[in-house]
């Protein structure tokens, strides 16, 4: 199958690309940074996903994974508007079998930076909208919404012992996911899954079910 993934240079996107390459799929990556690796089945387009007029002409994409995103850097434009443009250009067509958006647990809780939360929350509704429109092709569209993931972008808190302990106190499983774990979810939701659609799957180690109830003793 032909797999198009945005944001493949590191972290979750890189892990997802590697997971599909392991199964001999053709993988095309779009990222504003250099290619993360060399592979005979991998084609890399070094560009910003907001460069709408310069996006490559790629036909017959079978699986689209919208992973590219940022935090506190034009979040609405990158995380939501560009994701919508990429999906309408490559995903809503008769060769598509699955579209997966990489959202965030923050879309469910609102517990992060304002514009970031808003951009990810928009993905929840847009996922359902696309699911309705690609159903006629027999295709599915979902989002997976991770909580904490061990990636280079999160090292500022991972390497701070005091902050890390506070974060672990809010996470029942007392760990964050690896990028490879999220990649397994991405593979399952796009290749194995044929019936679940229009859903937003929260993957946060139980953080959203935790609570701190403070009361007088």
C-alpha positions as CSV (number, residue, x, y, z in Angstrom):
1,X,0.0,0.0,0.0
2,X,1.0,3.7,-0.4
3,X,1.2,5.4,2.9
4,X,1.6,9.2,3.3
5,X,2.7,10.4,6.7
6,X,3.4,14.0,7.7
7,X,6.0,14.9,10.3
8,X,8.4,12.0,9.8
9,X,11.7,13.5,10.9
10,X,11.6,12.4,14.5
11,X,9.4,11.1,17.4
12,X,6.1,9.5,16.7
13,X,6.1,10.2,12.9
14,X,9.5,8.6,12.5
15,X,8.4,5.5,14.5
16,X,5.2,5.2,12.4
17,X,7.2,5.4,9.2
18,X,9.5,2.7,10.4
19,X,6.6,0.5,11.4
20,X,5.1,0.6,7.9
21,X,8.4,0.1,6.2
22,X,9.0,-3.0,8.3
23,X,5.9,-4.4,6.5
24,X,7.2,-3.4,3.0
25,X,4.7,-0.7,2.4
26,X,5.6,2.3,0.2
27,X,6.0,5.3,2.6
28,X,6.0,8.9,1.6
29,X,7.0,11.5,4.2
30,X,6.5,15.3,4.3
31,X,8.5,17.2,6.9
32,X,10.3,20.5,7.0
33,X,13.4,18.8,8.3
34,X,15.7,16.4,6.5
35,X,14.8,12.7,6.0
36,X,15.3,10.7,9.1
37,X,16.7,7.7,7.3
38,X,17.4,6.1,3.9
39,X,15.2,3.2,2.7
40,X,14.4,1.9,-0.7
41,X,10.6,2.2,0.0
42,X,10.8,5.7,1.5
43,X,10.4,9.0,-0.3
44,X,10.9,12.2,1.6
45,X,9.6,15.7,0.7
46,X,11.4,18.3,2.7
47,X,8.8,21.1,3.0
48,X,6.4,22.9,5.3
49,X,2.9,21.4,5.2
50,X,1.6,25.0,5.1
51,X,3.1,25.5,1.6
52,X,-0.1,24.6,0.0
53,X,0.8,25.7,-3.5
54,X,4.0,23.6,-3.5
55,X,2.7,20.4,-2.1
56,X,3.7,17.4,-4.3
57,X,1.2,15.7,-6.6
58,X,0.7,12.3,-5.0
59,X,-2.1,10.1,-6.4
60,X,-3.9,7.1,-5.0
61,X,-2.8,7.4,-1.4
62,X,-4.2,4.4,0.5
63,X,-3.4,5.4,4.0
64,X,-3.0,9.0,5.2
65,X,-1.5,9.7,8.7
66,X,-1.6,13.3,9.8
67,X,1.1,13.4,12.4
68,X,2.9,16.8,11.8
69,X,2.3,19.2,14.7
70,X,3.8,21.9,16.9
71,X,3.4,23.5,20.2
72,X,3.3,27.3,20.7
73,X,4.2,27.9,17.1
74,X,1.2,28.9,14.9
75,X,-0.6,25.9,16.4
76,X,-4.0,26.6,14.7
77,X,-2.3,27.0,11.3
78,X,-0.1,23.9,11.5
79,X,-2.0,21.5,13.7
80,X,-5.4,22.1,12.3
81,X,-5.6,24.2,9.2
82,X,-2.7,22.4,7.4
83,X,-4.0,19.0,8.6
84,X,-7.4,19.9,7.0
85,X,-5.7,20.9,3.7
86,X,-3.6,17.8,3.6
87,X,-6.6,15.6,4.2
88,X,-8.7,17.2,1.5
89,X,-5.9,17.0,-1.0
90,X,-4.7,13.5,-0.4
91,X,-7.3,11.7,1.7
92,X,-10.7,12.3,0.4
93,X,-10.6,10.2,-2.7
94,X,-11.7,6.8,-3.9
95,X,-8.4,4.9,-3.3
96,X,-8.2,5.8,0.4
97,X,-8.8,3.0,2.9
98,X,-7.9,4.8,6.1
99,X,-7.1,8.3,7.5
100,X,-5.6,8.7,10.9
101,X,-5.1,12.0,12.7
102,X,-2.6,12.2,15.6
103,X,-4.3,14.4,18.1
104,X,-3.6,14.9,21.8
105,X,-5.1,14.0,25.2
106,X,-5.2,17.8,25.7
107,X,-8.1,18.0,23.3
108,X,-10.1,16.0,25.8
109,X,-9.0,17.7,29.0
110,X,-8.0,21.2,27.9
111,X,-5.0,20.9,30.2
112,X,-2.3,22.5,28.2
113,X,-1.5,25.7,26.3
114,X,-4.7,27.5,25.0
115,X,-4.0,27.5,21.2
116,X,-2.5,24.0,21.3
117,X,-5.6,22.6,23.1
118,X,-7.9,24.4,20.6
119,X,-6.0,23.1,17.6
120,X,-6.2,19.5,18.8
121,X,-9.8,19.8,19.8
122,X,-10.6,20.9,16.3
123,X,-9.2,17.6,15.1
124,X,-11.8,15.7,17.1
125,X,-14.7,17.2,15.2
126,X,-12.9,17.2,11.9
127,X,-12.2,13.5,12.2
128,X,-15.9,12.7,12.5
129,X,-16.7,15.0,9.6
130,X,-14.2,13.2,7.4
131,X,-15.3,9.7,8.6
132,X,-18.8,10.6,7.2
133,X,-17.4,11.7,3.9
134,X,-15.0,8.8,3.2
135,X,-17.5,6.1,4.3
136,X,-18.7,5.9,0.7
137,X,-15.3,4.6,-0.3
138,X,-15.4,1.9,2.4
139,X,-12.7,3.9,4.3
140,X,-12.4,4.8,7.9
141,X,-11.1,7.9,9.7
142,X,-10.1,8.1,13.3
143,X,-7.8,9.9,15.6
144,X,-5.5,8.6,18.3
145,X,-4.9,11.1,21.1
146,X,-1.7,10.4,23.1
147,X,-0.9,11.7,26.5
148,X,2.7,11.8,27.4
149,X,5.1,10.3,24.9
150,X,8.9,9.9,25.3
151,X,10.2,12.0,22.4
152,X,13.0,14.6,22.0
153,X,10.4,17.4,22.1
154,X,9.5,16.4,25.7
155,X,13.0,16.1,27.1
156,X,12.6,19.4,29.0
157,X,10.3,17.7,31.5
158,X,11.6,14.2,31.2
159,X,15.0,15.3,32.3
160,X,13.7,17.4,35.2
161,X,13.5,15.0,38.2
162,X,11.1,17.2,40.2
163,X,8.7,17.8,37.3
164,X,8.9,14.2,36.2
165,X,7.8,13.0,39.6
166,X,4.8,15.3,39.6
167,X,3.8,14.1,36.1
168,X,4.1,10.4,37.2
169,X,1.9,11.1,40.2
170,X,-0.8,12.1,37.8
171,X,-0.3,9.0,35.6
172,X,-1.7,5.8,37.0
173,X,0.6,3.6,35.0
174,X,3.5,5.8,36.1
175,X,5.2,5.9,32.7
176,X,4.8,7.6,29.4
177,X,4.3,5.8,26.1
178,X,7.2,5.2,23.7
179,X,6.9,6.4,20.2
180,X,7.0,2.8,19.1
181,X,3.9,2.0,21.2
182,X,2.0,4.9,19.5
183,X,3.2,3.6,16.1
184,X,1.7,0.2,16.9
185,X,-1.7,1.9,17.6
186,X,-1.3,3.8,14.3
187,X,-0.7,0.6,12.4
188,X,-3.6,-1.2,14.0
189,X,-6.1,1.6,13.4
190,X,-5.2,2.0,9.7
191,X,-4.3,-1.6,8.6
192,X,-6.0,-4.0,10.9
193,X,-9.1,-1.9,11.7
194,X,-11.8,-1.9,9.0
195,X,-14.9,-1.0,11.0
196,X,-14.2,1.5,13.8
197,X,-14.6,5.0,12.3
198,X,-15.2,8.5,13.5
199,X,-13.7,7.8,16.8
200,X,-11.1,9.5,19.0
201,X,-9.0,7.0,20.9
202,X,-7.4,8.4,24.1
203,X,-4.0,6.8,24.9
204,X,-2.7,8.5,28.1
205,X,-1.8,5.8,30.6
206,X,-4.9,6.6,32.6
207,X,-4.1,10.2,33.3
208,X,-7.6,11.4,32.2
209,X,-9.3,9.1,34.8
210,X,-7.1,10.3,37.6
211,X,-8.2,13.1,39.9
212,X,-7.0,15.0,43.0
213,X,-9.8,15.4,45.5
214,X,-8.9,17.8,48.3
215,X,-11.1,18.1,51.4
216,X,-11.0,18.9,55.0
217,X,-9.9,15.9,57.2
